[in-house]
């Protein structure tokens, strides 16, 4: 069983010619799409149903396989209203949630700082732009996962994928997932944090081997 590909794009996709991609790239893109779907907003029922199927995964002899299975079990065990409460407590709150899922915050302690400006320059160079209905800054962790998913799905060069990952995710995202996996107000989202941490550890090693 593999992670399903979930379309959650909040950044408009460039007009690229799209050759077929290998199966391992489908899995990578699916993992990024899944994380984006869970972190952008309260996940919908169809998303949770897809994730629940991960509880049946048989390969549990590594951290990623175990984390996927635990995520599936968490999706089965928590109701949509409970997950909705968790999401708002973690990421919205009264004034601010328990976590602030932006690169600028993790790297500088403030929002809308230099990391966001550098990201916008790179997104423009790659041909990405915000969709009109999106008001979140582009350095939200979900938006960055969406960009990585599109780079993979559109079969962009591995060098391009690696440079984007190293510039905009590698220097902070591990801390975010560690915080999420230990968040006081999380149950389901602790499993999301564990899955994210395991996937990004594997992704870091994968990209290092490809360049």
C-alpha positions as CSV (number, residue, x, y, z in Angstrom):
1,X,0.0,0.0,0.0
2,X,1.3,3.5,-0.8
3,X,0.4,7.0,0.1
4,X,-2.4,8.3,-2.1
5,X,-1.9,11.5,-4.2
6,X,-4.1,14.2,-2.8
7,X,-4.6,17.4,-4.8
8,X,-4.5,20.4,-2.5
9,X,-2.7,22.9,-4.6
10,X,-2.8,26.5,-3.4
11,X,0.0,27.6,-5.7
12,X,-0.7,27.8,-9.4
13,X,1.1,25.2,-11.4
14,X,3.5,26.4,-14.2
15,X,2.8,25.4,-17.8
16,X,5.3,22.6,-18.1
17,X,5.5,19.7,-20.6
18,X,4.9,16.6,-18.5
19,X,6.7,13.3,-19.3
20,X,5.7,10.2,-17.4
21,X,7.3,9.7,-13.9
22,X,8.7,6.6,-12.3
23,X,6.7,4.8,-9.6
24,X,9.1,5.9,-6.8
25,X,8.4,9.5,-7.8
26,X,4.7,8.9,-7.6
27,X,5.2,7.8,-4.0
28,X,7.3,10.8,-3.2
29,X,4.8,13.2,-4.7
30,X,1.9,11.4,-2.9
31,X,3.7,11.8,0.5
32,X,4.1,15.5,-0.1
33,X,0.5,15.9,-1.2
34,X,-0.7,14.0,1.8
35,X,1.3,16.2,4.2
36,X,0.0,19.3,2.5
37,X,-3.6,18.1,2.7
38,X,-3.2,17.5,6.5
39,X,-1.4,20.8,7.3
40,X,-3.1,23.3,5.0
41,X,-6.6,23.0,6.5
42,X,-8.8,20.6,8.5
43,X,-8.7,17.5,6.3
44,X,-11.9,16.4,4.7
45,X,-13.7,13.1,5.2
46,X,-12.4,11.7,1.9
47,X,-8.8,12.5,2.8
48,X,-9.1,10.9,6.2
49,X,-10.7,7.8,4.6
50,X,-7.7,7.4,2.2
51,X,-5.3,7.8,5.1
52,X,-7.2,5.3,7.3
53,X,-6.3,2.7,4.7
54,X,-2.6,3.1,5.8
55,X,-3.5,1.2,9.0
56,X,-3.4,-2.0,6.9
57,X,0.1,-1.5,5.7
58,X,2.2,-4.6,6.1
59,X,5.7,-3.2,5.9
60,X,6.4,-2.1,9.4
61,X,10.1,-3.0,9.7
62,X,11.3,0.6,9.3
63,X,10.3,3.9,10.8
64,X,8.5,5.2,7.8
65,X,6.3,2.1,7.4
66,X,5.5,2.1,11.1
67,X,4.7,5.9,11.0
68,X,2.4,5.3,8.0
69,X,0.6,2.6,9.9
70,X,0.2,4.7,13.0
71,X,-1.1,7.6,11.0
72,X,-3.7,5.3,9.5
73,X,-4.8,4.1,12.9
74,X,-4.9,7.7,14.2
75,X,-7.2,8.6,11.3
76,X,-9.5,5.7,12.2
77,X,-9.6,6.5,15.9
78,X,-10.2,10.2,15.9
79,X,-13.5,11.8,14.7
80,X,-13.6,14.6,12.3
81,X,-14.7,17.0,15.0
82,X,-11.8,16.0,17.2
83,X,-9.3,16.5,14.4
84,X,-10.9,19.9,13.6
85,X,-10.4,20.9,17.3
86,X,-6.8,19.7,17.2
87,X,-6.1,21.7,14.0
88,X,-7.5,24.9,15.4
89,X,-5.7,24.5,18.7
90,X,-2.4,23.8,17.0
91,X,-2.4,26.2,14.1
92,X,-5.0,28.9,14.7
93,X,-5.8,29.3,18.4
94,X,-6.9,32.6,20.0
95,X,-4.4,34.9,18.4
96,X,-1.9,32.1,17.8
97,X,-1.9,28.3,17.8
98,X,0.5,26.1,19.7
99,X,2.7,25.9,16.5
100,X,3.5,28.4,13.8
101,X,4.1,26.4,10.6
102,X,6.1,29.0,8.6
103,X,9.7,28.9,7.6
104,X,10.3,32.6,8.5
105,X,9.1,31.8,12.1
106,X,11.3,28.9,12.6
107,X,14.4,30.6,11.0
108,X,14.0,34.1,12.4
109,X,11.3,34.0,15.1
110,X,9.1,36.4,13.1
111,X,6.7,36.1,10.2
112,X,7.1,37.6,6.8
113,X,10.9,37.8,7.1
114,X,13.8,37.3,4.7
115,X,13.2,33.5,4.2
116,X,9.8,34.4,2.6
117,X,11.4,37.0,0.3
118,X,14.0,34.5,-0.9
119,X,11.3,31.9,-1.4
120,X,9.2,34.3,-3.5
121,X,12.2,35.0,-5.7
122,X,12.8,31.3,-6.3
123,X,9.1,30.6,-6.9
124,X,9.0,33.3,-9.5
125,X,12.1,31.9,-11.2
126,X,10.4,28.5,-11.3
127,X,7.2,29.9,-12.8
128,X,5.0,29.5,-9.7
129,X,2.5,32.1,-8.5
130,X,-0.1,32.3,-5.7
131,X,-3.7,31.3,-6.5
132,X,-6.0,34.3,-6.1
133,X,-7.9,32.7,-3.3
134,X,-4.8,32.1,-1.1
135,X,-3.9,34.6,1.6
136,X,-1.4,32.5,3.6
137,X,2.3,33.5,3.1
138,X,4.0,31.1,0.7
139,X,6.5,29.8,3.4
140,X,3.7,27.8,5.1
141,X,4.9,24.2,5.4
142,X,1.9,22.9,3.4
143,X,2.6,25.3,0.5
144,X,6.2,24.2,0.4
145,X,5.1,20.5,0.4
146,X,2.8,21.4,-2.5
147,X,5.6,22.9,-4.5
148,X,7.8,19.9,-3.9
149,X,4.9,17.6,-5.0
150,X,4.5,19.6,-8.2
151,X,8.3,19.6,-9.0
152,X,8.2,15.8,-8.7
153,X,5.0,15.3,-10.6
154,X,6.1,17.5,-13.4
155,X,9.4,15.5,-13.6
156,X,11.6,18.6,-13.0
157,X,15.4,17.8,-12.8
158,X,16.5,16.3,-9.6
159,X,18.9,19.2,-9.2
160,X,16.0,21.6,-9.2
161,X,14.1,19.5,-6.6
162,X,17.2,19.3,-4.4
163,X,18.0,23.0,-4.6
164,X,14.5,23.9,-3.6
165,X,14.4,21.4,-0.7
166,X,17.8,22.5,0.6
167,X,17.0,26.2,0.3
168,X,13.5,26.2,1.8
169,X,12.8,23.1,3.8
170,X,16.0,21.3,5.0
171,X,17.1,24.0,7.4
172,X,13.9,24.0,9.6
173,X,11.3,21.4,8.7
174,X,12.8,18.7,11.0
175,X,12.2,21.0,14.0
176,X,8.7,21.6,12.9
177,X,7.8,17.9,12.7
178,X,9.6,17.2,16.0
179,X,7.5,19.9,17.6
180,X,4.3,18.6,16.0
181,X,5.0,15.0,17.1
182,X,5.2,16.2,20.7
183,X,2.5,18.9,20.7
184,X,0.5,19.1,23.9
185,X,-2.8,19.6,22.1
186,X,-2.3,16.9,19.5
187,X,-3.4,13.3,19.3
188,X,-4.0,12.7,15.6
189,X,-1.4,15.4,14.6
190,X,1.3,13.7,16.7
191,X,1.0,10.8,14.2
192,X,1.2,13.4,11.4
193,X,4.3,14.7,12.9
194,X,5.9,11.3,13.2
195,X,5.1,10.5,9.6
196,X,6.4,13.8,8.4
197,X,9.7,13.4,10.4
198,X,10.2,9.8,9.0
199,X,9.4,10.9,5.4
200,X,11.7,13.9,5.5
201,X,14.6,11.9,6.9
202,X,14.2,9.4,4.0
203,X,13.8,12.3,1.6
204,X,16.9,14.0,2.7
205,X,18.9,10.8,2.2
206,X,17.2,10.2,-1.2
207,X,18.1,13.6,-2.5
208,X,21.7,13.3,-1.3
209,X,22.1,10.2,-3.3
210,X,20.7,11.7,-6.5
211,X,23.0,14.7,-6.8
